[in-house]
Amino acid sequence: MALGFDLELSNLLQRVLTAQGMTFHLEAKVSAVKVDDGRATVVATKDGQELKFEADKVLVSVGRRPFSDGLGAEKVGVEFDEKKRIKVDKHFRTNVEGIYAIGDVIAGPMLAHKAEDEGIACVEIIAGKAGHVNYEAIAGIIY
């Protein structure tokens, strides 16, 4: 449920929220939502079966995508992965000499403080210093 977090933590969160009355329909594909008099009716499919349920509120979580469109990186030959993230090595270098990438356009959590640490480390590396990001120390949060 909490993608990118420890499985034990994710399972615990789901148990706690279930105990508080929340219902989860994981891996269901929503095809329609209709709101009538403040109530939502949701139509979804899971494992080939149609599901229909009512809710007070509907939380839509669709994920995040790297904002790499419009950078012009593809025009100069920068390589991307299957999720349209710019490929970099451990020093934030792309496959094109002199082009580096950090933050939301590379793999990893899309967090401002991660991007900030990567930016500092990248500049240190460019300056010939030993730039480093301790990814184990980067805090994550669920809103």
Secondary structure, DSSP 8 states (H G I E B T S, - for coil): --TTS-HHHHHHHHHHHHHTT----TT-EEEEEEEETTEEEEEEEETTEEEEEEES------------TTS-GGGGT--B-TTS-B---TTSB-SSTT-B--GGGSSS---HHHHHHHHHHHHHHHTTS-----GGG------
